[in-house]
Structures are given as C-alpha cells and as structure tokens.
C-alpha cells in the first residue's frame, strides 16, 4: 500500500514533531564523553594557588616546599610567564586580564601560581605548600564607591591610561561610559511629563553554576609543532583563534575539541587562566596537562553574571501613556573587564530596555567600574544583558502602575507596540522583526482567569487589614521582548570576527547525512533539532541524519552557542545549506524524469512532475543517482556549506504570570501558579521547547528568590559553595504551565526566533513582581532582589506587617 502524505511526513520526524532527544541515549546510560573522562599517556594535572585576599601586594612566592613534594613537576608564576609575554591575556571586552597575579592580587581566589604534578591530589597538596607573603591593601567592594576621590587604586597596570576600549576614562577605577539615545529629547519629555517615577533597581551578582565546571586538557606535540586542546568550550573556534594568538602557534596547527559539556549558560564562553596555564605547562613539559576546577573555584572565580545597578525612570501622561524612559546603569565588572559581549557593545544589548512598549524617546547611560571582585560578566541564560534590561522596564512598569493607581496589565496593553507597527524601530536603535503582543497578553490573562485572581487578592487584603489572616497574595506579571541571534556582522563581532555561523551538510550515496555545525550544544538538543530542520528541508528522515559539533578540524568556522543564537543563526545556516542541496537535487530529479527542472516540485520526501504526481523520484533515488548518474556537466555528490550572516536579530517575546502567597511572619512564600506563554516564531520541536522553558524558569526562580554571590566588606566571597548558593531541587521548584503563540520572523529562512533564554529573561521580573505586588498595598514601592525568606521577612517587618 502506498504511504499516505501524513505517513510520509511522520516518517521524516521533521519540524513541528515532538521527536525525542537522540543525545539522551548516551547521557541516560552514563556514556557521555566529558573532558575529565579523557586520559592520555603521561598526562599531568594542574591546580592553582589562589589568593586569600581581595586586594594585596605580593611580596614573595616560595614554591620550594611544593617542588620538594614527590610527584610535583613544576610550579609556574607570573615571573615564568613574563618572558613569554603570557602573564596577561586579552579579554573579549578589550581589556587585559592577569593569567597569574603579577605583583598584586585583585580579588579573592585570583590565580597566583599553577602547580603541575603526576596526580591531581598531589597537585592540590602541593598548592597548599606554596607560601605567598602578602601585604594587605584596602579592598573596594562597593561599586558606588569605585570612583570616589579616595577610592583605592586597583589596576596599577593601567593607572595612567586615559582611554579605555570604549572611550575616555573618568577615573582610575573607571572602565567605560557608554551612552545611546536622545538625551536632549528625553530630558525635555521628562520636564513636560504629568507623572514620573524613579527607582534604583539592583540586579545582584549571581553565577551560572553549570553541572560540569570549567576544565581542559592541553597536549603539545613538539615534533609536529601542533597543539590539541580539549575543553568545556561554548565557542571552540574562538578559543582556537585566541590560543593561536597567545601561543604564537599557527592556527592550522591548533586543534580544539569540545566533547560533551555539562551545561554552559554563558559560563564557558570566555578564556580562563586555567586554559592558558595548561597550554604553557604542556609546551614546557612536553606532555599533556589537565586542569579541572572544583565547585568553589567555579562559583568564586569564573565569570559571574549581572551586578547591574539601574536607576530607572519613566515619564507618562495622567492616563498612562509612557512618553519617555531614562536609565543610568552602574556596572560592577570586578577586577578585569572580561565581559563576554560583542566587541561594540560594552553593556551588551542593554539598550533593549524599552522592552515591548512604544516609547517615543529614551536615553541610556552605562558606567563600568572596577572592584575587588572576580571578573567576567556573562550572559547567564540571556542574550548579552537582556535580562537586566527586561528587569528594569518590567519593574518600572509596575511602579508606574502603582503611582497611577492603574492595573499593570492594562498599563502594558495601553503601551504595547501594535502588530501593525512591525517591523518596529525602537527609540534606542533596534528594529524589532515581528510581534503580536496584545494577542499574547490577552491569551495569558484569559487562561489564568486574571480578573478572578485580582478579586481574590482584594478580598485577602481586606482580610489581612481586619487581622483575620497573616498571609498576603501577590500577582506578578512580566511581558518581555528579547533580542537574540547575534548576529549581523555589521553589529556584532568577537575579537573582530563577525558573528555569522555555519553549517556543512554532506549526503552519502545510500542516503545517510552528516551535518557539521559551528555551534556547540551544552544541553540544548542540537543533535535532535538540527536534524529535524534538515529532514523537513531535504525529505530525509531525521533518524538518518547525524549532527556533529565541537571539533574545529571538521566543523566549519562558527562563533558558538550562547545568547540563543543557535537556531536564529546556525539553524538558518542549516536551512540555507539544505536548500543549496535541494536545488541541485531538483536538477538531478528533472534529469531522471526527463523534464525541465522548472517542471518538477518538491513533495515531502522527493520531487514530482507538476500536474503528474505519479511521476516522482524519492530523495533516496536522487541521492544514489548523484553519485553514479548525475546530469551531463554536473559534479557528482550532494553537499553544501553555508556561512549565514543574518540580516537582523530575532525578537522572541512572551507573557508570564505568577501567583504567590506569602506568610509575613516567616517570610515563607509559596508559588501557587506560574504560567508562561512564549512566542519563539516557528516551533521546531515542541517537546524540546517545553524542556528549555522548564529549565530557564527554574534558573529564573533561583535567581529571583535567593541565588546570589555575596561579598563581605573585606572582599571575602560568602556564597562559594552550594551550602550558601541557592540551587533549587525538584523539592523547591514550582510546577510550570507552558503555552505559546506563533509569530514567525519574516527574515529567518524558517521563521524561527530562539527560545532557550526567554524563560530566564521573563521569569526573573515575574517572580520579583509577584513579591513586590504582594506588599504594594502596604505602601511599598520596590523591594530589592533576591527575595529569600529572610529578606522577605525583613521587608514585612519594615512595612509594619
């Protein structure tokens, strides 16, 4: 029996199919291949001696006791790296960072020396034997004091530099001043406004804390002059370029391999001293060297996230029409500006802070400063500071609604960009591709029964005032627009390399496919979803398609996976490469069917003659013919490469709502309901989307409700283990309700926008808005995150609850 059209489509398991993740077969059986699984002959192990002080001068390093320990092969210090010009390394943000501390330490946990030994436990013991004599200096922890006249001088290596990577420096602890928008017009709008609000919105320092910490193995083959580097890299090709630039080894002789990675969330984008020291040690000693950081090192020294302090203002008319937005950000970058942002964007995409609203004029100013904290600043499950931007506008909307005495959902609907306004040019420079915000919001409000929830809240507040209950109820709303898919090379680059991405697809004679990508999955399901794109485009079952990433010797050059750019950029490259193959397959099919190529059309899993559907050739037949009977003057084979430079970013959006009950006597909260509607354009795999939303919401819940990297006044890290850093388990995590609308991107080859980071972006302000909404009737305007039980209880006490 001839298969039906539906049966043929189902066999492909293409786009829109809830295909199970193929990579889970090895992961659930413990067969994943991670960096720490790698064992090479003669391999040594490295470990760091780290500073116990946040700010101190190094007077002396004595490694004699460590070197005397059996099994220890070497101890590297800055003095050893200086002759190689490797004691500092360039950062992605245009700064330089000490590989090993040179004369001073600038944050607790900074790398001071690198011990190499036969065994990782011997290396750890030897690190304890290295004696470092310090002269303690005054620490600078508060970013608001960084540019004070009497502030401690931190970066002595650049104290006389008047220009930074992004313009003039105002102070010896200043990094950059970045401004965008119409300042004059914004100031004028505020002067003539009926109503204004102004609030300091601090987004605290947190950390991605992936399951697998950062690690690498470096192996230098001195005979061939080739370096192989295995590591937990979200962008393997960029690491190869950086390694070549630093080590002076030609790039074609640097081989970078990223095997399975246990989570990234932005933490594994940049280059760390552990990578550089392992490479140097392997070059010097001539054997492979492995470095694996422990959990405390990961939390306290690798790239943090957030630490943005945003003075946010809105101007509006009496009836709630927003007329202007003004934001000043004080950005704490730690000891070195090692933020993982595109080169031209020192504050990432913070200028998406006008959000989903038609705000006619706006101005944003960001000052970056140095402090005695760990460096970095990564896009923890968001696209380059979009989470901070969305938090600023969504908290500001709630504060404005409170001042106007207006329902915040109504205020949002009044100010949304309308569907007919797309493509929409924002006041701060972005061109939003597509959206239907009103439909998404109405669907969300109707689904949760919003009016009934507000009525219940009113009744509970009345009961609280009468002393009948000690529980209050908060309804948190957030509506976000994210900007993902970095990006167009006219806007985005890393180290001068445009942020395109790539796909190479090769079909074998029997119909099997291998596709190699410039991205690198850390759990997103690339092996599943890329195959689904190819299956739909070429009519070959997804089960016959193998996806390969992470090996710079085989994959085409790509800029990696972060900022939700895999589907918007590499997914587009995949579709374009597949269409190149399809165009050639059409010519072969026409030759086989003895018609002109314009007379055949693609039909699910092959080509047919227009008007004569019984005359067709399957892709399997066409592929075989490509290798033994191609048309005259046509090269055999079916393969293609695409380097895709997108014309624009993509702009996924969503409407989230959280219902929370809080006991004011204990600060204990309960998330009664959390509803998340996402619009990520064309949906490739609904099941993977749902998993991504669940994961992102769990991380958003952690950040909003307790996750924080804190420092005391001396610069000591107070949250360097999971005993002190909130990582929610299944016990604490709420139940998530997911929903969607579909508004395809008009410029993307398959209309997809990306979704992996949206739930984090929208989830954090939603939780915070729920807490703040609960206390609003007691006169509170804003309670800072994170909202753990202790801080909620303190807020209740301060409000006299």
Rosetta blueprint (number, residue, H / E / L):
1 X L
2 X L
3 X L
4 X L
5 X H
6 X H
7 X H
8 X H
9 X H
10 X H
11 X H
12 X H
13 X L
14 X L
15 X L
16 X L
17 X L
18 X L
19 X L
20 X L
21 X L
22 X L
23 X L
24 X H
25 X H
26 X H
27 X H
28 X H
29 X L
30 X L
31 X L
32 X L
33 X L
34 X L
35 X H
36 X H
37 X H
38 X L
39 X L
40 X L
41 X L
42 X L
43 X L
44 X E
45 X E
46 X E
47 X E
48 X E
49 X E
50 X E
51 X L
52 X L
53 X L
54 X L
55 X L
56 X E
57 X E
58 X E
59 X E
60 X E
61 X E
62 X E
63 X L
64 X H
65 X H
66 X H
67 X H
68 X H
69 X L
70 X L
71 X L
72 X E
73 X E
74 X E
75 X E
76 X E
77 X L
78 X H
79 X H
80 X H
81 X H
82 X H
83 X L
84 X L
85 X L
86 X L
87 X L
88 X E
89 X E
90 X E
91 X L
92 X L
93 X L
94 X L
95 X L
96 X E
97 X E
98 X E
99 X L
100 X L
101 X L
102 X L
103 X L
104 X E
105 X E
106 X L
107 X L
108 X L
109 X L
110 X L
111 X E
112 X E
113 X E
114 X E
115 X E
116 X E
117 X E
118 X L
119 X L
120 X H
121 X H
122 X H
123 X H
124 X H
125 X H
126 X H
127 X H
128 X H
129 X H
130 X L
131 X E
132 X E
133 X E
134 X E
135 X E
136 X E
137 X L
138 X L
139 X L
140 X L
141 X L
142 X L
143 X H
144 X H
145 X H
146 X L
147 X L
148 X L
149 X L
150 X L
151 X L
152 X L
153 X L
154 X L
155 X L
156 X H
157 X H
158 X H
159 X L
160 X L
161 X L
162 X L
163 X E
164 X E
165 X L
166 X L
167 X E
168 X E
169 X L
170 X L
171 X L
172 X L
173 X L
174 X E
175 X E
176 X E
177 X E
178 X E
179 X E
180 X E
181 X E
182 X L
183 X H
184 X H
185 X H
186 X H
187 X H
188 X H
189 X H
190 X H
191 X H
192 X L
193 X L
194 X L
195 X E
196 X E
197 X E
198 X E
199 X E
200 X E
201 X E
202 X E
203 X E
204 X E
205 X E
206 X E
207 X L
208 X L
209 X L
210 X L
211 X L
212 X L
213 X L
214 X L
215 X E
216 X E
217 X E
218 X E
219 X E
220 X E
221 X E
222 X L
223 X L
224 X L
225 X L
226 X E
227 X E
228 X E
229 X E
230 X E
231 X E
232 X L
233 X L
234 X L
235 X L
236 X H
237 X H
238 X H
239 X H
240 X H
241 X H
242 X H
243 X H
244 X H
245 X H
246 X H
247 X H
248 X L
249 X L
250 X L
251 X H
252 X H
253 X H
254 X E
255 X E
256 X E
257 X E
258 X L
259 X L
260 X L
261 X L
262 X L
263 X L
264 X L
265 X L
266 X L
267 X L
268 X L
269 X L
270 X L
271 X L
272 X L
273 X H
274 X H
275 X H
276 X H
277 X H
278 X H
279 X H
280 X H
281 X H
282 X H
283 X H
284 X H
285 X H
286 X L
287 X L
288 X L
289 X E
290 X E
291 X E
292 X E
293 X L
294 X L
295 X H
296 X H
297 X H
298 X H
299 X H
300 X H
301 X H
302 X L
303 X L
304 X E
305 X E
306 X E
307 X E
308 X E
309 X E
310 X E
311 X E
312 X E
313 X E
314 X E
315 X E
316 X E
317 X L
318 X L
319 X L
320 X L
321 X L
322 X E
323 X E
324 X E
325 X E
326 X E
327 X E
328 X E
329 X E
330 X E
331 X E
332 X E
333 X L
334 X L
335 X L
336 X L
337 X L
338 X L
339 X L
340 X L
341 X L
342 X L
343 X L
344 X L
345 X L
346 X L
347 X L
348 X L
349 X L
350 X H
351 X H
352 X H
353 X L
354 X L
355 X L
356 X L
357 X E
358 X L
359 X L
360 X L
361 X L
362 X E
363 X E
364 X E
365 X E
366 X E
367 X E
368 X E
369 X E
370 X L
371 X L
372 X L
373 X L
374 X L
375 X L
376 X E
377 X L
378 X L
379 X L
380 X L
381 X L
382 X L
383 X L
384 X L
385 X L
386 X H
387 X H
388 X H
389 X H
390 X H
391 X H
392 X H
393 X H
394 X H
395 X H
396 X H
397 X H
398 X H
399 X H
400 X H
401 X H
402 X H
403 X H
404 X H
405 X L
406 X L
407 X L
408 X H
409 X H
410 X H
411 X H
412 X H
413 X H
414 X H
415 X H
416 X E
417 X L
418 X L
419 X H
420 X H
421 X H
422 X L
423 X L
424 X E
425 X E
426 X L
427 X L
428 X L
429 X L
430 X L
431 X E
432 X E
433 X L
434 X L
435 X L
436 X L
437 X H
438 X H
439 X H
440 X H
441 X H
442 X H
443 X H
444 X H
445 X H
446 X H
447 X H
448 X H
449 X L
450 X H
451 X H
452 X H
453 X H
454 X H
455 X H
456 X H
457 X H
458 X H
459 X H
460 X H
461 X H
462 X H
463 X H
464 X H
465 X H
466 X L
467 X L
468 X L
469 X L
470 X L
471 X E
472 X E
473 X E
474 X E
475 X E
476 X E
477 X E
478 X E
479 X E
480 X E
481 X E
482 X L
483 X L
484 X E
485 X L
486 X L
487 X L
488 X L
489 X L
490 X L
491 X L
492 X L
493 X E
494 X E
495 X L
496 X L
497 X E
498 X E
499 X L
500 X L
501 X E
502 X E
503 X E
504 X E
505 X E
506 X E
507 X E
508 X L
509 X L
510 X L
511 X L
512 X L
513 X E
514 X E
515 X E
516 X E
517 X E
518 X L
519 X L
520 X L
521 X L
522 X L
523 X L
524 X L
525 X L
526 X H
527 X H
528 X H
529 X H
530 X H
531 X H
532 X H
533 X H
534 X H
535 X H
536 X H
537 X H
538 X H
539 X L
540 X L
541 X L
542 X H
543 X H
544 X H
545 X E
546 X E
547 X E
548 X E
549 X L
550 X L
551 X E
552 X L
553 X L
554 X L
555 X L
556 X L
557 X L
558 X L
559 X L
560 X L
561 X L
562 X L
563 X L
564 X L
565 X H
566 X H
567 X H
568 X H
569 X H
570 X H
571 X H
572 X H
573 X H
574 X H
575 X H
576 X H
577 X H
578 X H
579 X H
580 X H
581 X H
582 X H
583 X H
584 X H
585 X H
586 X H
587 X H
588 X H
589 X H
590 X H
591 X H
592 X H
593 X H
594 X L
595 X L
596 X L
597 X H
598 X H
599 X H
600 X E
601 X E
602 X E
603 X L
604 X L
605 X L
606 X E
607 X E
608 X E
609 X E
610 X L
611 X L
612 X E
613 X E
614 X E
615 X E
616 X E
617 X E
618 X E
619 X H
620 X H
621 X H
622 X H
623 X H
624 X H
625 X H
626 X H
627 X H
628 X H
629 X L
630 X L
631 X L
632 X L
633 X L
634 X L
635 X L
636 X L
637 X L
638 X E
639 X E
640 X E
641 X E
642 X E
643 X E
644 X E
645 X L
646 X L
647 X L
648 X L
649 X L
650 X E
651 X L
652 X L
653 X E
654 X E
655 X E
656 X E
657 X E
658 X E
659 X E
660 X E
661 X E
662 X E
663 X E
664 X L
665 X L
666 X L
667 X L
668 X L
669 X E
670 X E
671 X E
672 X E
673 X E
674 X E
675 X E
676 X E
677 X E
678 X E
679 X E
680 X L
681 X E
682 X L
683 X L
684 X L
685 X L
686 X H
687 X H
688 X H
689 X H
690 X H
691 X H
692 X H
693 X H
694 X H
695 X H
696 X H
697 X H
698 X H
699 X H
700 X H
701 X H
702 X H
703 X H
704 X H
705 X L
706 X L
707 X L
708 X L
709 X L
710 X L
711 X E
712 X L
713 X L
714 X L
715 X L
716 X L
717 X E
718 X L
719 X L
720 X L
721 X L
722 X L
723 X L
724 X L
725 X L
726 X L
727 X L
728 X L
729 X L
730 X L
731 X L
732 X L
733 X L
734 X L
735 X L
736 X L
737 X E
738 X E
739 X E
740 X E
741 X L
742 X L
743 X L
744 X L
745 X L
746 X L
747 X L
748 X L
749 X L
750 X L
751 X L
752 X E
753 X L
754 X L
755 X L
756 X L
757 X L
758 X H
759 X H
760 X H
761 X H
762 X H
763 X H
764 X H
765 X H
766 X H
767 X H
768 X H
769 X H
770 X H
771 X H
772 X H
773 X H
774 X H
775 X H
776 X H
777 X L
778 X L
779 X L
780 X L
781 X L
782 X L
783 X L
784 X L
785 X L
786 X L
787 X L
788 X L
789 X H
790 X H
791 X H
792 X H
793 X H
794 X H
795 X H
796 X H
797 X H
798 X H
799 X L
800 X L
801 X L
